[in-house]
Amino acid sequence: MKTLRDVKIGETCTVVKLHGEGAIKRHIMDMGITKGVEIYVRKVAPLGDPVEITVRGYELSIRKADAETIEVQ
């Protein structure tokens, strides 16, 4: 399984499935990250947290732990 955490800087991926429970999953979906949406990885902080992405035309920073719950292809 490949997660958003595995995507390299400058690559684009498509969301396959969201893992996680309840409030965390809901929070990710509220940010516009849903099945089938394309995500472009812009930057990763020096220590790997957070990850800066572009999704649905806007920039977003998410924590590494949250990125690991997003399955991509």
CNS distance restraints for C-alpha pairs under 8 A (distance, minus, plus):
assign (resid   1 and name CA) (resid  71 and name CA) 6.85 0.50 0.50
assign (resid   2 and name CA) (resid   6 and name CA) 6.29 0.50 0.50
assign (resid   2 and name CA) (resid  71 and name CA) 5.82 0.50 0.50
assign (resid   2 and name CA) (resid  72 and name CA) 5.77 0.50 0.50
assign (resid   2 and name CA) (resid  73 and name CA) 6.62 0.50 0.50
assign (resid   3 and name CA) (resid   7 and name CA) 7.20 0.50 0.50
assign (resid   3 and name CA) (resid  67 and name CA) 6.86 0.50 0.50
assign (resid   3 and name CA) (resid  68 and name CA) 5.45 0.50 0.50
assign (resid   3 and name CA) (resid  69 and name CA) 6.86 0.50 0.50
assign (resid   3 and name CA) (resid  70 and name CA) 5.43 0.50 0.50
assign (resid   3 and name CA) (resid  71 and name CA) 4.34 0.50 0.50
assign (resid   3 and name CA) (resid  72 and name CA) 5.32 0.50 0.50
assign (resid   3 and name CA) (resid  73 and name CA) 7.97 0.50 0.50
assign (resid   4 and name CA) (resid  13 and name CA) 7.95 0.50 0.50
assign (resid   4 and name CA) (resid  67 and name CA) 5.17 0.50 0.50
assign (resid   4 and name CA) (resid  68 and name CA) 6.11 0.50 0.50
assign (resid   4 and name CA) (resid  69 and name CA) 7.83 0.50 0.50
assign (resid   4 and name CA) (resid  70 and name CA) 5.67 0.50 0.50
assign (resid   4 and name CA) (resid  71 and name CA) 6.32 0.50 0.50
assign (resid   4 and name CA) (resid  72 and name CA) 6.03 0.50 0.50
assign (resid   5 and name CA) (resid  64 and name CA) 6.58 0.50 0.50
assign (resid   5 and name CA) (resid  67 and name CA) 5.25 0.50 0.50
assign (resid   5 and name CA) (resid  68 and name CA) 5.42 0.50 0.50
assign (resid   7 and name CA) (resid  11 and name CA) 6.55 0.50 0.50
assign (resid   7 and name CA) (resid  12 and name CA) 7.87 0.50 0.50
assign (resid   7 and name CA) (resid  13 and name CA) 7.51 0.50 0.50
assign (resid   7 and name CA) (resid  41 and name CA) 7.15 0.50 0.50
assign (resid   8 and name CA) (resid  41 and name CA) 6.93 0.50 0.50
assign (resid   9 and name CA) (resid  41 and name CA) 5.23 0.50 0.50
assign (resid   9 and name CA) (resid  42 and name CA) 5.74 0.50 0.50
assign (resid   9 and name CA) (resid  43 and name CA) 5.80 0.50 0.50
assign (resid   9 and name CA) (resid  44 and name CA) 7.05 0.50 0.50
assign (resid  10 and name CA) (resid  40 and name CA) 6.74 0.50 0.50
assign (resid  10 and name CA) (resid  41 and name CA) 5.54 0.50 0.50
assign (resid  10 and name CA) (resid  42 and name CA) 5.80 0.50 0.50
assign (resid  10 and name CA) (resid  43 and name CA) 7.80 0.50 0.50
assign (resid  11 and name CA) (resid  40 and name CA) 5.89 0.50 0.50
assign (resid  11 and name CA) (resid  41 and name CA) 5.82 0.50 0.50
assign (resid  12 and name CA) (resid  38 and name CA) 6.72 0.50 0.50
assign (resid  12 and name CA) (resid  39 and name CA) 5.54 0.50 0.50
assign (resid  12 and name CA) (resid  40 and name CA) 4.30 0.50 0.50
assign (resid  12 and name CA) (resid  41 and name CA) 6.41 0.50 0.50
assign (resid  13 and name CA) (resid  38 and name CA) 5.64 0.50 0.50
assign (resid  13 and name CA) (resid  39 and name CA) 5.38 0.50 0.50
assign (resid  13 and name CA) (resid  40 and name CA) 6.55 0.50 0.50
assign (resid  13 and name CA) (resid  72 and name CA) 6.17 0.50 0.50
assign (resid  13 and name CA) (resid  73 and name CA) 5.79 0.50 0.50
assign (resid  14 and name CA) (resid  35 and name CA) 7.83 0.50 0.50
assign (resid  14 and name CA) (resid  36 and name CA) 5.79 0.50 0.50
assign (resid  14 and name CA) (resid  37 and name CA) 5.64 0.50 0.50
assign (resid  14 and name CA) (resid  38 and name CA) 4.46 0.50 0.50
assign (resid  14 and name CA) (resid  39 and name CA) 6.15 0.50 0.50
assign (resid  14 and name CA) (resid  72 and name CA) 5.39 0.50 0.50
assign (resid  14 and name CA) (resid  73 and name CA) 5.55 0.50 0.50
assign (resid  15 and name CA) (resid  33 and name CA) 7.59 0.50 0.50
assign (resid  15 and name CA) (resid  34 and name CA) 6.70 0.50 0.50
assign (resid  15 and name CA) (resid  35 and name CA) 5.07 0.50 0.50
assign (resid  15 and name CA) (resid  36 and name CA) 5.12 0.50 0.50
assign (resid  15 and name CA) (resid  37 and name CA) 5.64 0.50 0.50
assign (resid  15 and name CA) (resid  38 and name CA) 6.51 0.50 0.50
assign (resid  15 and name CA) (resid  39 and name CA) 7.48 0.50 0.50
assign (resid  15 and name CA) (resid  70 and name CA) 6.86 0.50 0.50
assign (resid  15 and name CA) (resid  71 and name CA) 5.99 0.50 0.50
assign (resid  15 and name CA) (resid  72 and name CA) 4.43 0.50 0.50
assign (resid  15 and name CA) (resid  73 and name CA) 6.69 0.50 0.50
assign (resid  16 and name CA) (resid  35 and name CA) 5.42 0.50 0.50
assign (resid  16 and name CA) (resid  36 and name CA) 6.18 0.50 0.50
assign (resid  16 and name CA) (resid  70 and name CA) 7.80 0.50 0.50
assign (resid  16 and name CA) (resid  71 and name CA) 5.49 0.50 0.50
assign (resid  16 and name CA) (resid  72 and name CA) 5.00 0.50 0.50
assign (resid  16 and name CA) (resid  73 and name CA) 6.56 0.50 0.50
assign (resid  17 and name CA) (resid  34 and name CA) 7.75 0.50 0.50
assign (resid  17 and name CA) (resid  35 and name CA) 5.73 0.50 0.50
assign (resid  17 and name CA) (resid  70 and name CA) 6.32 0.50 0.50
assign (resid  17 and name CA) (resid  71 and name CA) 5.11 0.50 0.50
assign (resid  17 and name CA) (resid  72 and name CA) 7.02 0.50 0.50
assign (resid  18 and name CA) (resid  25 and name CA) 6.94 0.50 0.50
assign (resid  18 and name CA) (resid  34 and name CA) 7.41 0.50 0.50
assign (resid  18 and name CA) (resid  35 and name CA) 7.30 0.50 0.50
assign (resid  18 and name CA) (resid  69 and name CA) 6.06 0.50 0.50
assign (resid  18 and name CA) (resid  70 and name CA) 4.86 0.50 0.50
assign (resid  18 and name CA) (resid  71 and name CA) 6.03 0.50 0.50
assign (resid  19 and name CA) (resid  25 and name CA) 7.05 0.50 0.50
assign (resid  19 and name CA) (resid  69 and name CA) 4.85 0.50 0.50
assign (resid  19 and name CA) (resid  70 and name CA) 6.16 0.50 0.50
assign (resid  19 and name CA) (resid  71 and name CA) 7.26 0.50 0.50
assign (resid  20 and name CA) (resid  24 and name CA) 6.48 0.50 0.50
assign (resid  20 and name CA) (resid  25 and name CA) 5.50 0.50 0.50
assign (resid  20 and name CA) (resid  69 and name CA) 5.91 0.50 0.50
assign (resid  21 and name CA) (resid  25 and name CA) 5.55 0.50 0.50
assign (resid  22 and name CA) (resid  26 and name CA) 6.15 0.50 0.50
assign (resid  23 and name CA) (resid  27 and name CA) 5.97 0.50 0.50
assign (resid  24 and name CA) (resid  28 and name CA) 6.36 0.50 0.50
assign (resid  24 and name CA) (resid  66 and name CA) 7.88 0.50 0.50
assign (resid  25 and name CA) (resid  29 and name CA) 6.27 0.50 0.50
assign (resid  26 and name CA) (resid  30 and name CA) 6.07 0.50 0.50
assign (resid  27 and name CA) (resid  31 and name CA) 6.48 0.50 0.50
assign (resid  28 and name CA) (resid  32 and name CA) 6.98 0.50 0.50
assign (resid  28 and name CA) (resid  33 and name CA) 5.86 0.50 0.50
assign (resid  28 and name CA) (resid  34 and name CA) 7.89 0.50 0.50
assign (resid  28 and name CA) (resid  66 and name CA) 7.83 0.50 0.50
assign (resid  29 and name CA) (resid  33 and name CA) 5.01 0.50 0.50
assign (resid  29 and name CA) (resid  34 and name CA) 5.60 0.50 0.50
assign (resid  32 and name CA) (resid  55 and name CA) 7.14 0.50 0.50
assign (resid  32 and name CA) (resid  56 and name CA) 7.04 0.50 0.50
assign (resid  33 and name CA) (resid  37 and name CA) 6.56 0.50 0.50
assign (resid  33 and name CA) (resid  55 and name CA) 7.17 0.50 0.50
assign (resid  37 and name CA) (resid  55 and name CA) 7.54 0.50 0.50
assign (resid  37 and name CA) (resid  56 and name CA) 7.56 0.50 0.50
assign (resid  38 and name CA) (resid  55 and name CA) 6.53 0.50 0.50
assign (resid  38 and name CA) (resid  56 and name CA) 7.53 0.50 0.50
assign (resid  39 and name CA) (resid  53 and name CA) 6.57 0.50 0.50
assign (resid  39 and name CA) (resid  54 and name CA) 5.83 0.50 0.50
assign (resid  39 and name CA) (resid  55 and name CA) 5.03 0.50 0.50
assign (resid  39 and name CA) (resid  56 and name CA) 7.84 0.50 0.50
assign (resid  40 and name CA) (resid  53 and name CA) 5.53 0.50 0.50
assign (resid  40 and name CA) (resid  54 and name CA) 5.08 0.50 0.50
assign (resid  40 and name CA) (resid  55 and name CA) 6.70 0.50 0.50
assign (resid  41 and name CA) (resid  51 and name CA) 7.50 0.50 0.50
assign (resid  41 and name CA) (resid  52 and name CA) 6.29 0.50 0.50
assign (resid  41 and name CA) (resid  53 and name CA) 4.49 0.50 0.50
assign (resid  41 and name CA) (resid  54 and name CA) 6.49 0.50 0.50
assign (resid  42 and name CA) (resid  51 and name CA) 7.88 0.50 0.50
assign (resid  42 and name CA) (resid  52 and name CA) 5.48 0.50 0.50
assign (resid  42 and name CA) (resid  53 and name CA) 5.16 0.50 0.50
assign (resid  42 and name CA) (resid  54 and name CA) 6.79 0.50 0.50
assign (resid  43 and name CA) (resid  51 and name CA) 6.08 0.50 0.50
assign (resid  43 and name CA) (resid  52 and name CA) 4.99 0.50 0.50
assign (resid  43 and name CA) (resid  53 and name CA) 6.99 0.50 0.50
assign (resid  44 and name CA) (resid  48 and name CA) 5.62 0.50 0.50
assign (resid  44 and name CA) (resid  49 and name CA) 6.73 0.50 0.50
assign (resid  44 and name CA) (resid  50 and name CA) 6.33 0.50 0.50
assign (resid  44 and name CA) (resid  51 and name CA) 4.56 0.50 0.50
assign (resid  44 and name CA) (resid  52 and name CA) 6.03 0.50 0.50
assign (resid  45 and name CA) (resid  49 and name CA) 5.43 0.50 0.50
assign (resid  45 and name CA) (resid  50 and name CA) 5.75 0.50 0.50
assign (resid  45 and name CA) (resid  51 and name CA) 6.38 0.50 0.50
assign (resid  45 and name CA) (resid  52 and name CA) 8.00 0.50 0.50
assign (resid  48 and name CA) (resid  64 and name CA) 6.97 0.50 0.50
assign (resid  49 and name CA) (resid  62 and name CA) 7.95 0.50 0.50
assign (resid  49 and name CA) (resid  63 and name CA) 5.76 0.50 0.50
assign (resid  49 and name CA) (resid  64 and name CA) 5.33 0.50 0.50
assign (resid  50 and name CA) (resid  61 and name CA) 6.07 0.50 0.50
assign (resid  50 and name CA) (resid  62 and name CA) 5.46 0.50 0.50
assign (resid  50 and name CA) (resid  63 and name CA) 4.59 0.50 0.50
assign (resid  50 and name CA) (resid  64 and name CA) 5.75 0.50 0.50
assign (resid  51 and name CA) (resid  61 and name CA) 5.48 0.50 0.50
assign (resid  51 and name CA) (resid  62 and name CA) 5.43 0.50 0.50
assign (resid  51 and name CA) (resid  63 and name CA) 6.28 0.50 0.50
assign (resid  51 and name CA) (resid  64 and name CA) 6.52 0.50 0.50
assign (resid  51 and name CA) (resid  67 and name CA) 7.73 0.50 0.50
assign (resid  52 and name CA) (resid  59 and name CA) 7.02 0.50 0.50
assign (resid  52 and name CA) (resid  60 and name CA) 5.70 0.50 0.50
assign (resid  52 and name CA) (resid  61 and name CA) 4.29 0.50 0.50
assign (resid  52 and name CA) (resid  62 and name CA) 6.53 0.50 0.50
assign (resid  53 and name CA) (resid  59 and name CA) 5.73 0.50 0.50
assign (resid  53 and name CA) (resid  60 and name CA) 5.30 0.50 0.50
assign (resid  53 and name CA) (resid  61 and name CA) 6.14 0.50 0.50
assign (resid  53 and name CA) (resid  62 and name CA) 7.79 0.50 0.50
assign (resid  54 and name CA) (resid  58 and name CA) 5.42 0.50 0.50
assign (resid  54 and name CA) (resid  59 and name CA) 4.44 0.50 0.50
assign (resid  54 and name CA) (resid  60 and name CA) 6.07 0.50 0.50
assign (resid  55 and name CA) (resid  59 and name CA) 6.48 0.50 0.50
assign (resid  55 and name CA) (resid  60 and name CA) 7.23 0.50 0.50
assign (resid  62 and name CA) (resid  66 and name CA) 6.49 0.50 0.50
assign (resid  62 and name CA) (resid  67 and name CA) 6.64 0.50 0.50
assign (resid  63 and name CA) (resid  67 and name CA) 6.26 0.50 0.50
assign (resid  64 and name CA) (resid  68 and name CA) 6.30 0.50 0.50
assign (resid  65 and name CA) (resid  69 and name CA) 7.00 0.50 0.50
assign (resid  66 and name CA) (resid  70 and name CA) 7.13 0.50 0.50
